[in-house]
C-alpha cells in the first residue's frame, strides 16, 4: 500500500514538472522564483567579491590575525552573511525545481538560526548581558522549533533508523 502511494506521488510530481500542466499562478510563482534567484545570485557574487577583497587587503597589510577579535568578527561575519544568502537561494531553487510549492517554514527557521549565530559571532564583547540572554532565548526557541519540525518531517530519522 505504501509503495503504491509512493508511485502515485512520484507520478504526480513528474506531471507537475511538465510546463503545459502549470497554471497561471504556478507560472507566475516560477517567474518570481527565477527573478529572486538572479537577484540573490548577484548579491552573493558581490558579497563574495567584497569578502575576497577584504581578506586580501588584510593579508597585504599583515593585519590578518584570526585571534584579534575585531578581525575575527569582520571576516566570519562576512562569511556567515554569504552562508545565509546561499541558504536562502537554495530554498528559492527548490521552488524553481518544483520540489516545493513555496519556501518552507523549516528553511526560514534555519535561516533565522544562521542569522542569530552570525549575530553571536559579530557581537561586541562589551554587549550587555540582557541582549545576550535575549539572543540566547531566541536561538533556543528557534532551535526547538527546528527540532520539532525535523521530528515531524523525518520520522525515520527520529526513530533512530538508518536511511
TORPA-466214 format. One record per residue (C-alpha): residue number from 0; residue in three letters; x, y, z. Coordinates in Angstrom, 2 decimals. Layout:
pos:code:xx:yy:zz
NUM:ALA:X:Y:Z
...
This chain:
pos:code:xx:yy:zz
0:UNK:0.00:0.00:0.00
1:UNK:2.81:2.39:0.92
2:UNK:4.70:1.58:-2.28
3:UNK:1.56:2.25:-4.32
4:UNK:1.18:5.65:-2.64
5:UNK:4.86:6.49:-3.34
6:UNK:4.44:5.58:-7.02
7:UNK:1.37:7.80:-7.28
8:UNK:3.22:10.65:-5.57
9:UNK:6.20:10.30:-7.95
10:UNK:3.86:10.27:-10.96
11:UNK:2.12:13.41:-9.68
12:UNK:5.48:15.13:-9.08
13:UNK:6.62:14.23:-12.62
14:UNK:3.36:15.56:-14.04
15:UNK:3.72:18.78:-12.07
16:UNK:7.13:19.37:-13.67
17:UNK:5.57:19.48:-17.14
18:UNK:5.34:23.11:-18.29
19:UNK:1.96:22.69:-20.03
20:UNK:0.37:21.48:-16.78
21:UNK:1.33:24.59:-14.79
22:UNK:-1.47:27.06:-14.16
23:UNK:-1.21:30.83:-14.40
24:UNK:-0.28:31.32:-10.74
25:UNK:2.26:28.48:-10.80
26:UNK:3.93:30.10:-13.83
27:UNK:3.89:33.44:-12.02
28:UNK:5.44:31.76:-8.96
29:UNK:8.15:30.26:-11.19
30:UNK:8.90:33.66:-12.76
31:UNK:9.18:35.31:-9.34
32:UNK:11.45:32.50:-8.14
33:UNK:13.72:32.94:-11.19
34:UNK:13.95:36.71:-10.68
35:UNK:14.66:36.28:-6.95
36:UNK:17.29:33.68:-7.78
37:UNK:19.06:36.09:-10.12
38:UNK:18.91:38.94:-7.58
39:UNK:20.25:36.72:-4.77
40:UNK:22.99:35.41:-7.10
41:UNK:24.13:38.98:-7.79
42:UNK:24.11:39.75:-4.05
43:UNK:26.14:36.58:-3.34
44:UNK:28.66:37.41:-6.08
45:UNK:29.12:40.98:-4.81
46:UNK:29.41:39.79:-1.20
47:UNK:31.96:37.14:-2.20
48:UNK:33.98:39.76:-4.07
49:UNK:33.92:42.06:-1.04
50:UNK:34.97:39.18:1.24
51:UNK:37.89:38.26:-1.03
52:UNK:38.88:41.93:-1.30
53:UNK:38.78:42.38:2.49
54:UNK:40.81:39.22:3.18
55:UNK:43.43:40.12:0.54
56:UNK:43.67:43.65:1.94
57:UNK:44.15:42.23:5.44
58:UNK:46.83:39.83:4.15
59:UNK:48.71:42.60:2.34
60:UNK:48.59:44.81:5.41
61:UNK:49.70:41.83:7.52
62:UNK:46.72:42.58:9.73
63:UNK:45.08:39.18:9.33
64:UNK:45.29:37.82:12.82
65:UNK:42.34:35.49:13.46
66:UNK:42.97:35.80:17.20
67:UNK:42.24:39.53:17.02
68:UNK:38.57:39.80:17.97
69:UNK:37.76:42.63:15.52
70:UNK:39.32:40.83:12.56
71:UNK:37.56:37.59:13.52
72:UNK:34.24:39.39:13.74
73:UNK:34.66:41.08:10.38
74:UNK:35.80:38.06:8.39
75:UNK:33.45:35.49:9.91
76:UNK:30.55:37.93:9.90
77:UNK:31.02:38.30:6.14
78:UNK:31.30:34.53:5.72
79:UNK:28.10:33.94:7.71
80:UNK:26.30:36.56:5.61
81:UNK:27.32:34.64:2.50
82:UNK:26.12:31.35:4.00
83:UNK:22.76:32.88:4.88
84:UNK:22.34:34.24:1.35
85:UNK:23.31:30.86:-0.14
86:UNK:20.82:29.00:2.04
87:UNK:18.14:31.49:1.04
88:UNK:19.00:30.95:-2.65
89:UNK:18.86:27.19:-2.13
90:UNK:15.31:27.48:-0.82
91:UNK:14.35:29.53:-3.88
92:UNK:15.91:26.94:-6.20
93:UNK:13.76:24.25:-4.56
94:UNK:10.70:26.28:-5.56
95:UNK:12.03:26.67:-9.11
96:UNK:12.64:22.93:-9.43
97:UNK:9.08:22.33:-8.23
98:UNK:10.16:20.29:-5.23
99:UNK:8.21:22.66:-3.02
100:UNK:5.34:25.00:-3.81
101:UNK:6.55:27.77:-1.55
102:UNK:9.54:28.44:0.65
103:UNK:9.26:26.00:3.53
104:UNK:8.92:27.22:7.11
105:UNK:11.71:24.85:8.18
106:UNK:14.08:26.64:5.80
107:UNK:13.05:30.05:7.13
108:UNK:13.69:28.85:10.70
109:UNK:17.11:27.52:9.62
110:UNK:17.98:30.88:8.04
111:UNK:16.88:32.64:11.24
112:UNK:19.13:30.30:13.25
113:UNK:22.05:31.17:10.97
114:UNK:21.31:34.88:11.35
115:UNK:21.32:34.66:15.15
116:UNK:24.52:32.58:15.07
117:UNK:26.04:35.32:12.90
118:UNK:24.89:37.90:15.45
119:UNK:26.67:35.98:18.22
120:UNK:29.85:35.89:16.14
121:UNK:29.88:39.64:15.47
122:UNK:28.74:40.68:18.97
123:UNK:30.88:43.25:20.71
124:UNK:32.46:41.72:23.84
125:UNK:31.06:44.62:25.88
126:UNK:27.44:43.84:24.95
127:UNK:25.10:43.96:27.91
128:UNK:24.07:40.56:29.34
129:UNK:20.36:41.16:28.75
130:UNK:20.89:41.38:24.99
131:UNK:23.00:38.21:25.01
132:UNK:20.33:36.45:27.10
133:UNK:17.59:37.55:24.71
134:UNK:19.56:36.28:21.73
135:UNK:20.21:33.00:23.55
136:UNK:16.50:32.54:24.32
137:UNK:15.61:33.31:20.69
138:UNK:18.24:30.83:19.50
139:UNK:16.96:28.11:21.84
140:UNK:13.34:28.76:20.81
141:UNK:14.16:28.61:17.10
142:UNK:16.32:25.53:17.68
143:UNK:13.40:23.86:19.44
144:UNK:11.03:24.74:16.61
145:UNK:13.50:23.41:14.04
146:UNK:13.97:20.20:16.02
147:UNK:10.20:19.69:16.30
148:UNK:9.78:20.24:12.57
149:UNK:12.54:17.72:11.82
150:UNK:10.84:15.21:14.12
151:UNK:7.60:15.69:12.22
152:UNK:9.14:15.64:8.73
153:UNK:11.76:12.93:9.24
154:UNK:10.04:10.20:11.29
155:UNK:12.51:7.50:10.20
156:UNK:15.48:9.52:11.41
157:UNK:13.62:10.44:14.59
158:UNK:13.24:6.77:15.50
159:UNK:16.95:6.21:15.05
160:UNK:16.76:4.02:11.97
161:UNK:19.44:4.49:9.32
162:UNK:18.35:5.82:5.94
